[in-house]
Amino acid sequence: LSTNSISSDRIDPSSLPSSIKSIIFPTIKTALAETIADTVKKAQELNSYTHIVAPATKFGSNVLPRTAAVLEASPISDVIDVLSDDTFIRPMYAGNALAKVQSTESVKVLTVRSTAFDKVEVDGSPDVEMTELEVEEQNITQFVSANVSQSDRPDLGSASVVVSGGRGMKSGENFPLLEKLADKMNGAVGASRAAVDAGYVPNDLQVGQTGKVVAPDLYIAVGISGAIQHLSGMKDSKTIVAINCDKEAPIFQVADYGVVSDLFDAVPELTEKI
């Protein structure tokens, strides 16, 4: 189900995985949760799907609970493993416990943590069926405007390199240090909740339980102590490097490499040597 404004004639079948057999294009003007929930319900009535899945992003977490409600099903959120067609693994308590959940619903409504799964191979789907679905606009809510930040850097959720800063950055004026390092490695810039709450950077850069969950090939934590809610959002990274002047900081317990140093000395030196 495509919920953006891309039309079927702009999709190249060769850019799709062969597992995609059908794409539905609803006639909606805005991708509000209420409208999408009604759209999914109508698609479900026509096709009787067994599983309805969305990524566990802010978008998916906004849409899927409402979708499950209109379908009268219990949703399962933040799935990190699929054991069978009705049994799933999801984290609890900021990732400190894993729950095995079995659904008895006729239609399973799931959000999945995309960083927990391998990327699918793009091998082309020449026979993909593209159909349009007529959907009436709802009148419960109204779209007013969108304020979307623009950046030339990779998206935080999909970047292979992420450089994040915490309270140790002391102010937002010091974040360009991290931006220079990230740009050297074609990476994204993130932040801890402490840095966001202090007003150093906007909250769309927040990594953690209440922010974005990332699992890049390289995660560099700069001036981040390692609070449990932050670790839950980045501990699946392939390689973790921590830079902190406090050698007792919890971040070093999950780091593969640690640098005990003043970040204002270590970061410029690292940037220069890359």
Residue pairs with C-beta under 8 A, 6 or more apart in sequence:
1 23
1 24
1 26
1 36
1 39
1 40
1 43
2 23
2 24
2 25
2 26
3 26
3 28
3 31
3 36
3 39
4 31
7 25
8 23
8 25
8 130
8 132
11 23
11 130
13 124
13 125
13 126
13 127
13 128
14 124
14 126
15 122
15 124
16 122
16 124
16 125
16 128
17 120
17 121
17 122
17 123
17 125
18 123
18 124
18 125
19 120
19 125
20 125
20 128
21 125
21 127
21 128
21 129
22 128
22 129
22 130
22 131
23 128
23 129
23 130
23 131
24 43
24 131
24 132
24 133
25 130
25 131
25 132
25 133
26 36
26 39
26 43
26 132
26 133
26 134
26 135
27 132
27 133
27 134
27 135
28 35
28 36
28 39
28 135
28 137
29 137
29 143
30 143
31 59
32 138
32 141
32 143
33 62
33 63
33 66
34 66
34 138
34 140
34 141
35 135
35 137
35 138
36 63
36 67
37 63
37 66
37 67
37 69
37 70
38 70
38 135
38 136
38 138
39 133
39 135
40 52
40 63
40 67
40 70
40 71
41 67
41 70
41 71
42 133
42 135
43 49
43 133
44 52
44 71
44 107
46 133
49 107
50 85
50 106
50 107
50 108
51 85
51 107
51 108
51 109
51 110
52 64
52 67
52 71
52 107
52 108
52 109
52 110
53 110
53 111
53 112
54 60
54 63
54 64
54 110
54 111
54 112
55 111
55 112
55 113
55 114
56 77
56 78
56 79
56 111
56 112
56 113
56 114
56 213
57 114
57 157
57 212
60 111
61 77
61 111
64 75
64 77
64 109
64 110
64 111
65 75
65 77
67 75
67 109
68 74
68 75
68 109
71 107
71 109
73 105
73 106
73 107
73 108
73 109
74 103
74 105
74 109
75 109
75 110
75 111
76 88
76 90
76 101
76 103
76 108
76 109
76 110
76 111
77 90
77 110
77 111
78 90
78 91
78 111
78 112
78 113
79 88
79 89
79 90
79 110
79 111
79 112
79 113
79 116
80 89
80 90
80 91
80 98
80 112
80 113
80 116
81 88
81 89
81 116
82 88
82 89
83 89
83 100
85 108
86 102
86 103
86 104
86 108
87 100
87 101
87 102
87 103
88 100
88 101
88 102
88 103
88 110
89 98
89 99
89 100
89 101
90 98
90 99
90 101
91 97
91 98
91 99
91 232
92 98
92 99
94 209
94 228
94 229
94 231
94 232
95 209
95 231
95 232
95 235
96 228
113 213
114 157
115 157
115 213
115 214
115 215
115 236
116 215
116 236
149 202
149 204
153 159
153 179
153 182
153 183
153 186
153 187
153 188
153 189
154 160
154 186
154 187
154 188
155 188
156 162
156 188
156 189
156 190
156 204
156 205
156 207
156 212
156 214
157 212
157 213
157 214
159 187
159 188
159 214
159 216
160 186
160 187
160 216
160 217
160 218
161 182
161 185
161 186
161 187
161 188
161 216
161 217
161 218
161 219
161 220
162 182
162 187
162 188
162 189
162 190
162 207
162 214
162 216
162 218
162 219
162 220
162 234
162 237
163 178
163 181
163 182
163 185
163 187
163 188
163 189
163 190
163 220
163 222
164 178
164 189
164 190
164 191
164 192
164 207
164 219
164 220
164 221
164 222
164 224
164 234
165 174
165 175
165 178
165 189
165 190
165 191
165 192
165 195
165 200
165 201
165 222
165 223
165 224
166 191
166 192
166 194
166 195
166 221
166 222
166 223
166 224
166 225
166 230
167 192
167 194
167 195
167 198
167 223
167 224
167 225
168 222
168 223
168 224
168 225
168 244
168 245
168 263
169 175
169 177
169 178
169 195
169 200
169 222
169 223
169 263
170 223
171 200
172 199
172 200
172 201
174 264
175 189
175 191
175 200
175 201
177 263
177 264
177 267
177 268
177 271
178 189
178 222
178 267
179 189
180 271
181 187
181 220
181 267
181 270
181 271
181 274
182 188
182 189
184 271
184 274
185 218
185 274
187 216
187 218
188 216
189 201
189 205
190 205
190 206
190 207
190 212
190 214
190 234
191 200
191 201
191 205
191 206
191 207
192 206
192 207
192 208
192 224
192 225
192 227
192 230
193 206
193 208
193 210
193 211
193 227
193 229
193 230
194 225
194 227
195 201
196 202
196 203
196 205
196 206
196 211
203 211
205 211
206 212
207 213
207 214
207 230
207 233
207 234
208 227
208 229
208 230
208 231
208 232
208 233
208 234
209 229
209 230
209 232
209 233
210 229
211 233
212 233
213 232
213 233
213 234
213 236
214 233
214 234
214 237
215 234
215 236
215 237
215 238
216 237
216 238
217 237
217 238
217 239
218 237
218 238
218 239
218 241
219 234
219 237
219 239
219 240
219 241
220 241
220 242
220 243
221 234
221 240
221 241
221 242
221 243
221 244
221 251
221 255
222 243
222 244
222 263
222 267
223 243
223 244
223 263
224 230
224 242
224 244
224 249
224 251
225 244
225 246
225 249
225 250
225 251
226 242
226 249
226 250
226 251
226 252
226 253
226 254
227 250
228 250
231 250
231 251
231 254
234 240
235 254
239 256
239 257
240 254
240 255
240 256
240 257
241 255
241 256
241 257
241 258
241 259
242 249
242 251
242 252
242 255
242 257
242 258
242 259
243 258
243 259
243 261
243 263
243 266
243 267
243 270
244 251
244 252
244 258
244 259
244 260
244 263
245 260
245 261
245 262
245 263
246 260
247 258
247 260
251 258
252 258
259 266
